[in-house]
Amino acid sequence: SKNRDSMAYLEAFEAIKDQPFSLHLINTASEQRLNEALLASKLGRLCDYHFFVVGTGGFLNAMMDILGRADVPSDQIIADDFG
């Protein structure tokens, strides 16, 4: 997202961010573009996590490439292209 106002589901995610799971919101308007290095800096070993990836086809393809290179098993990834 380019700014907080255009971030999909921001209020819902912020409301649950203190629940007993790990949620990392990344706003590319204020942080670097999402890439393998940024994910690793926030999470460490990516294969230790489950991912729910939501976005456009290009974003999903890029994320699937990143997660694949990090050896994240496919059963730890749910992807949705808003469709």
C-alpha positions in Angstrom: 0.0 0.0 0.0 1.1 3.5 -0.7 -0.4 4.9 2.5 -2.3 3.9 5.7 -5.7 4.9 4.2 -5.3 2.4 1.3 -4.1 -0.6 3.4 -6.7 -3.4 3.0 -8.0 -4.7 6.3 -5.7 -2.4 8.3 -8.2 -1.8 11.2 -9.0 -5.5 11.5 -5.3 -6.4 11.6 -4.4 -3.7 14.1 -7.3 -4.9 16.3 -5.8 -8.4 16.6 -2.1 -7.6 16.5 -1.7 -8.3 20.3 -3.3 -11.7 20.1 -1.1 -14.8 20.8 0.3 -15.1 17.3 2.8 -13.2 15.3 1.5 -10.5 12.9 3.8 -8.2 11.1 2.3 -5.3 9.1 4.5 -3.8 6.4 3.6 -0.5 4.9 5.8 0.1 1.9 5.0 3.8 2.1 7.2 4.0 5.2 9.4 0.9 4.9 11.4 -0.7 2.1 9.7 -2.9 -0.5 8.8 -6.3 0.7 11.6 -8.7 -0.1 13.4 -11.7 1.3 15.8 -9.6 3.4 13.0 -7.6 5.0 11.0 -10.7 5.9 14.1 -12.4 7.3 15.0 -9.3 9.4 11.5 -9.4 11.0 11.0 -13.1 11.3 14.4 -15.0 11.1 13.9 -18.4 9.5 10.9 -18.1 7.2 10.3 -21.9 7.2 9.3 -21.6 10.9 6.1 -19.7 10.0 2.8 -20.1 8.3 1.9 -17.4 5.8 -1.4 -15.9 4.6 -0.5 -13.9 1.5 -3.1 -11.6 0.0 -2.6 -9.4 -3.0 -2.4 -9.1 -6.7 -1.2 -11.8 -9.0 2.2 -10.2 -9.4 2.6 -9.8 -5.6 1.5 -13.4 -5.0 4.0 -14.7 -7.6 6.8 -12.7 -6.0 5.9 -13.9 -2.5 5.6 -17.5 -3.6 9.1 -17.2 -5.1 10.5 -15.8 -1.9 8.9 -18.4 0.3 9.9 -21.2 -2.1 13.6 -20.1 -1.9 13.3 -20.1 1.9 12.0 -23.7 1.8 8.7 -22.8 3.4 6.5 -25.9 2.8 3.4 -25.3 0.7 1.1 -26.5 3.4 2.3 -23.5 5.5 1.1 -21.0 2.8 -2.4 -19.8 2.0 -2.6 -17.4 -0.9 -5.5 -15.2 -2.0 -5.7 -12.9 -5.0 -8.8 -11.0 -3.9 -10.8 -13.1 -6.4 
